[in-house]
Amino acid sequence: MVLGLLLYEAVDLFWNFGGMTYRGSKYVYNWYYHIPTPDDIEIHELKKLNNRIAHLENLIKNNHIKALDDHEIIS
């Protein structure tokens, strides 16, 4: 019974240490080669959308876009 507990703890320690080593190595690799994370990609997309909205608001404010009539279809 003690042998089983020791084996279980040894495997558990190896598994967790291996997982930490893998995740740490992956993080350092991605950091060194500037590979963006999914969060960075989403933040970049949101910034682009905010810039597009600000540009369209400026166009509307400066009357560069004329109001559409009800019968015109937006495509």
DSSP file (Angstrom, degrees, kcal/mol; ACC not computed):
  #  RESIDUE AA STRUCTURE BP1 BP2  ACC     N-H-->O    O-->H-N    N-H-->O    O-->H-N    TCO  KAPPA ALPHA  PHI   PSI    X-CA   Y-CA   Z-CA
    1    1 A M     >        0   0    0      0, 0.0     4,-1.9     0, 0.0     5,-0.1   0.000 360.0 360.0 360.0 -40.0    0.0    0.0    0.0
    2    2 A V  H  >  +     0   0    0      1,-0.2     4,-2.5     2,-0.2     5,-0.2   0.886 360.0  54.8 -67.2 -37.7    2.8    2.4    0.8
    3    3 A L  H  > S+     0   0    0      1,-0.2     4,-2.6     2,-0.2    -1,-0.2   0.905 106.9  50.7 -62.4 -40.8    4.5    1.4   -2.5
    4    4 A G  H  > S+     0   0    0      2,-0.2     4,-2.7     1,-0.2    -1,-0.2   0.909 110.3  49.2 -62.9 -42.0    1.3    2.3   -4.4
    5    5 A L  H  X S+     0   0    0     -4,-1.9     4,-2.6     2,-0.2    -2,-0.2   0.916 111.9  48.6 -63.6 -43.3    1.2    5.7   -2.7
    6    6 A L  H  X S+     0   0    0     -4,-2.5     4,-2.3     2,-0.2    -2,-0.2   0.915 113.0  47.3 -63.5 -42.9    4.8    6.4   -3.5
    7    7 A L  H  X S+     0   0    0     -4,-2.6     4,-2.6     2,-0.2     5,-0.2   0.918 112.2  50.3 -64.1 -42.5    4.3    5.4   -7.1
    8    8 A Y  H  X S+     0   0    0     -4,-2.7     4,-2.6     1,-0.2    -2,-0.2   0.931 113.0  45.5 -61.0 -46.3    1.2    7.5   -7.4
    9    9 A E  H  X S+     0   0    0     -4,-2.6     4,-2.7     2,-0.2    -1,-0.2   0.874 112.3  51.8 -66.0 -37.1    3.0   10.6   -5.9
   10   10 A A  H  X S+     0   0    0     -4,-2.3     4,-2.4     2,-0.2    -2,-0.2   0.924 112.8  44.4 -65.8 -43.8    6.0   10.0   -8.1
   11   11 A V  H  X S+     0   0    0     -4,-2.6     4,-2.9     2,-0.2    -2,-0.2   0.909 113.8  50.8 -65.7 -42.1    3.8    9.9  -11.3
   12   12 A D  H  X S+     0   0    0     -4,-2.6     4,-2.5    -5,-0.2     5,-0.2   0.923 111.8  47.1 -61.7 -45.3    1.8   12.9  -10.1
   13   13 A L  H  X S+     0   0    0     -4,-2.7     4,-2.7     2,-0.2     5,-0.3   0.925 113.9  47.7 -62.2 -45.7    5.0   14.9   -9.5
   14   14 A F  H  X S+     0   0    0     -4,-2.4     4,-2.6     2,-0.2    -2,-0.2   0.915 112.8  49.1 -61.5 -44.3    6.5   13.9  -12.9
   15   15 A W  H  X S+     0   0    0     -4,-2.9     4,-2.2     2,-0.2    -2,-0.2   0.934 115.4  42.4 -62.8 -47.7    3.2   14.7  -14.7
   16   16 A N  H  X S+     0   0    0     -4,-2.5     4,-2.4     2,-0.2    -2,-0.2   0.905 115.7  48.5 -68.7 -41.4    2.8   18.2  -13.1
   17   17 A F  H  X S+     0   0    0     -4,-2.7     4,-2.3    -5,-0.2    -1,-0.2   0.905 112.3  49.7 -65.3 -39.9    6.5   19.0  -13.5
   18   18 A G  H  X S+     0   0    0     -4,-2.6     4,-2.5    -5,-0.3    -2,-0.2   0.899 110.9  49.9 -64.0 -40.4    6.5   17.9  -17.1
   19   19 A G  H  X S+     0   0    0     -4,-2.2     4,-2.7     2,-0.2     5,-0.2   0.907 111.3  48.0 -64.9 -41.9    3.4   20.0  -17.8
   20   20 A M  H  X S+     0   0    0     -4,-2.4     4,-2.5     2,-0.2     5,-0.2   0.902 112.1  50.1 -65.0 -39.5    4.9   23.1  -16.1
   21   21 A T  H  X S+     0   0    0     -4,-2.3     4,-2.4    -5,-0.2    -2,-0.2   0.922 112.6  46.7 -64.0 -43.7    8.1   22.6  -18.2
   22   22 A Y  H  X S+     0   0    0     -4,-2.5     4,-2.5     2,-0.2    -2,-0.2   0.948 115.2  44.7 -63.9 -49.7    6.1   22.3  -21.4
   23   23 A R  H  X S+     0   0    0     -4,-2.7     4,-2.3     1,-0.2    -2,-0.2   0.890 114.8  49.3 -64.0 -39.4    3.9   25.3  -20.8
   24   24 A G  H  X S+     0   0    0     -4,-2.5     4,-2.4    -5,-0.2    -1,-0.2   0.912 112.0  47.7 -65.3 -42.9    6.9   27.4  -19.6
   25   25 A S  H  X S+     0   0    0     -4,-2.4     4,-2.4    -5,-0.2    -2,-0.2   0.901 111.9  50.4 -64.7 -40.7    9.0   26.4  -22.7
   26   26 A K  H  X S+     0   0    0     -4,-2.5     4,-2.6     2,-0.2    -2,-0.2   0.907 110.6  49.6 -63.9 -41.6    6.0   27.2  -25.0
   27   27 A Y  H  X S+     0   0    0     -4,-2.3     4,-2.4     2,-0.2    -2,-0.2   0.929 112.0  47.3 -63.1 -46.0    5.6   30.6  -23.4
   28   28 A V  H  X S+     0   0    0     -4,-2.4     4,-2.6     2,-0.2    -2,-0.2   0.902 112.6  50.0 -64.2 -40.6    9.3   31.5  -23.7
   29   29 A Y  H  X S+     0   0    0     -4,-2.4     4,-2.2     2,-0.2    -2,-0.2   0.937 112.9  45.7 -61.5 -48.0    9.3   30.3  -27.4
   30   30 A N  H  <>S+     0   0    0     -4,-2.6     5,-2.5     1,-0.2     4,-0.2   0.869 114.4  49.1 -64.7 -36.3    6.2   32.4  -28.2
   31   31 A W  H ><5S+     0   0    0     -4,-2.4     3,-0.9    -5,-0.2    -2,-0.2   0.922 111.7  48.2 -68.1 -43.8    7.7   35.4  -26.4
   32   32 A Y  H 3<5S+     0   0    0     -4,-2.6    -2,-0.2     1,-0.2    -1,-0.2   0.895 117.9  39.5 -66.4 -40.8   11.0   35.2  -28.1
   33   33 A Y  T 3<5S-     0   0    0     -4,-2.2    -1,-0.2    -5,-0.2    -2,-0.2   0.280 109.8-120.2 -94.6  11.3    9.6   34.8  -31.6
   34   34 A H  T < 5 +     0   0    0     -3,-0.9    -3,-0.2    -4,-0.2    -4,-0.1   0.878  47.4 170.4  54.9  45.7    6.8   37.4  -31.0
   35   35 A I      < -     0   0    0     -5,-2.5    -1,-0.2    -6,-0.2    -2,-0.1  -0.785  32.5-125.3 -86.3 120.9    4.0   35.0  -31.7
   36   36 A P        -     0   0    0      0, 0.0    -1,-0.0     0, 0.0    -5,-0.0  -0.349  15.7-131.4 -71.9 146.9    0.7   36.7  -30.6
   37   37 A T     >  -     0   0    0      1,-0.1     4,-2.1    -2,-0.1     5,-0.2  -0.462  31.0-102.5 -84.5 164.6   -1.6   35.1  -28.2
   38   38 A P  H  > S+     0   0    0      0, 0.0     4,-2.1     0, 0.0     5,-0.1   0.848 124.7  55.0 -57.3 -32.8   -5.4   34.9  -28.9
   39   39 A D  H  > S+     0   0    0      2,-0.2     4,-2.4     1,-0.2     5,-0.2   0.910 106.7  49.7 -66.0 -41.6   -5.9   37.8  -26.5
   40   40 A D  H  > S+     0   0    0      2,-0.2     4,-2.2     1,-0.2    -1,-0.2   0.895 110.6  50.4 -63.6 -39.5   -3.4   39.9  -28.4
   41   41 A I  H  X S+     0   0    0     -4,-2.1     4,-2.2     2,-0.2    -1,-0.2   0.919 111.5  47.6 -64.1 -43.8   -5.1   39.1  -31.7
   42   42 A E  H  X S+     0   0    0     -4,-2.1     4,-2.3     2,-0.2    -2,-0.2   0.894 111.1  50.6 -66.2 -40.1   -8.5   40.0  -30.2
   43   43 A I  H  X S+     0   0    0     -4,-2.4     4,-2.1     2,-0.2    -1,-0.2   0.906 110.4  50.5 -62.9 -41.5   -7.2   43.3  -28.8
   44   44 A H  H  X S+     0   0    0     -4,-2.2     4,-2.1     2,-0.2    -2,-0.2   0.909 110.4  49.2 -63.2 -42.5   -5.7   44.2  -32.2
   45   45 A E  H  X S+     0   0    0     -4,-2.2     4,-2.3     1,-0.2    -2,-0.2   0.903 110.3  50.7 -63.9 -41.2   -9.0   43.5  -33.9
   46   46 A L  H  X S+     0   0    0     -4,-2.3     4,-2.4     2,-0.2    -1,-0.2   0.879 108.7  51.6 -64.7 -38.0  -10.9   45.6  -31.4
   47   47 A K  H  X S+     0   0    0     -4,-2.1     4,-2.2     2,-0.2    -1,-0.2   0.910 109.6  50.1 -64.0 -41.6   -8.5   48.5  -31.9
   48   48 A K  H  X S+     0   0    0     -4,-2.1     4,-2.2     1,-0.2    -2,-0.2   0.915 111.2  48.9 -62.6 -42.1   -9.0   48.3  -35.7
   49   49 A L  H  X S+     0   0    0     -4,-2.3     4,-2.4     1,-0.2    -2,-0.2   0.899 110.2  51.0 -64.8 -40.5  -12.8   48.3  -35.2
   50   50 A N  H  X S+     0   0    0     -4,-2.4     4,-2.4     1,-0.2    -1,-0.2   0.893 109.8  50.4 -63.5 -39.1  -12.6   51.3  -32.9
   51   51 A N  H  X S+     0   0    0     -4,-2.2     4,-2.3     2,-0.2    -2,-0.2   0.902 110.7  49.3 -65.3 -40.3  -10.5   53.2  -35.5
   52   52 A R  H  X S+     0   0    0     -4,-2.2     4,-2.4     2,-0.2    -2,-0.2   0.906 111.7  48.7 -65.1 -40.9  -13.0   52.4  -38.3
   53   53 A I  H  X S+     0   0    0     -4,-2.4     4,-2.4     2,-0.2    -2,-0.2   0.917 111.2  49.7 -65.3 -42.7  -15.9   53.6  -36.1
   54   54 A A  H  X S+     0   0    0     -4,-2.4     4,-2.1     2,-0.2    -2,-0.2   0.900 111.0  50.3 -62.6 -40.4  -14.1   56.8  -35.3
   55   55 A H  H  X S+     0   0    0     -4,-2.3     4,-2.2     2,-0.2    -2,-0.2   0.927 111.5  47.4 -63.9 -44.9  -13.3   57.4  -39.0
   56   56 A L  H  X S+     0   0    0     -4,-2.4     4,-2.3     1,-0.2    -2,-0.2   0.883 110.2  52.9 -65.2 -37.7  -17.0   56.9  -39.9
   57   57 A E  H  X S+     0   0    0     -4,-2.4     4,-2.6     2,-0.2    -1,-0.2   0.897 109.0  50.0 -63.8 -39.3  -18.1   59.2  -37.1
   58   58 A N  H  X S+     0   0    0     -4,-2.1     4,-2.1     2,-0.2    -2,-0.2   0.907 110.0  50.5 -65.0 -40.6  -15.8   61.9  -38.4
   59   59 A L  H  <>S+     0   0    0     -4,-2.2     5,-2.5     2,-0.2     6,-0.7   0.916 113.2  45.3 -62.7 -42.5  -17.1   61.4  -42.0
   60   60 A I  H ><5S+     0   0    0     -4,-2.3     3,-1.3     1,-0.2    -2,-0.2   0.910 112.4  51.4 -67.4 -41.4  -20.7   61.7  -40.7
   61   61 A K  H 3<5S+     0   0    0     -4,-2.6    -1,-0.2     1,-0.3    -2,-0.2   0.864 111.4  47.1 -64.8 -35.7  -19.9   64.8  -38.5
   62   62 A N  T 3<5S-     0   0    0     -4,-2.1    -1,-0.3    -5,-0.2    -2,-0.2   0.315 113.1-119.4 -89.2   8.8  -18.2   66.6  -41.4
   63   63 A N  T < 5S+     0   0    0     -3,-1.3    -3,-0.2     1,-0.1    -2,-0.1   0.811  71.9 134.6  58.0  34.5  -21.1   65.8  -43.8
   64   64 A H      < +     0   0    0     -5,-2.5     2,-0.5    -6,-0.2    -4,-0.2   0.665  65.1  59.9 -81.6 -17.3  -19.0   63.8  -46.2
   65   65 A I  S    S-     0   0    0     -6,-0.7     2,-0.2    -9,-0.1    -1,-0.1  -0.956  83.1-143.4-112.9 122.4  -21.7   61.2  -46.2
   66   66 A K        -     0   0    0     -2,-0.5     2,-0.1     1,-0.1    -2,-0.0  -0.546  29.3 -98.2 -82.9 149.8  -25.1   62.3  -47.4
   67   67 A A        -     0   0    0     -2,-0.2     2,-0.3     1,-0.1    -1,-0.1  -0.380  39.2-122.0 -66.1 142.3  -28.2   60.8  -45.8
   68   68 A L        -     0   0    0      1,-0.1     2,-0.1    -2,-0.1    -1,-0.1  -0.611  20.3-121.9 -85.6 144.6  -29.8   58.0  -47.7
   69   69 A D    >   -     0   0    0     -2,-0.3     3,-1.0     1,-0.1    -1,-0.1  -0.383  29.1-107.3 -76.3 165.6  -33.4   58.2  -48.8
   70   70 A D  T 3  S+     0   0    0      1,-0.2    -1,-0.1    -2,-0.1    -2,-0.0   0.804 116.8  54.7 -65.6 -28.8  -35.8   55.5  -47.6
   71   71 A H  T 3  S+     0   0    0      2,-0.1     2,-0.3     0, 0.0    -1,-0.2   0.576  86.3  97.7 -85.5  -7.5  -35.9   53.8  -51.0
   72   72 A E    <   -     0   0    0     -3,-1.0     2,-0.5     1,-0.0    -4,-0.0  -0.601  68.0-138.7 -83.1 141.7  -32.2   53.4  -51.4
   73   73 A I        -     0   0    0     -2,-0.3     2,-0.6     2,-0.0    -2,-0.1  -0.842   9.1-135.8-101.2 131.6  -30.8   50.0  -50.5
   74   74 A I              0   0    0     -2,-0.5    -2,-0.0     1,-0.2    -6,-0.0  -0.759 360.0 360.0 -86.5 123.7  -27.6   49.7  -48.6
   75   75 A S              0   0    0     -2,-0.6    -1,-0.2     0, 0.0    -2,-0.0   0.375 360.0 360.0-126.8 360.0  -25.3   47.1  -50.1
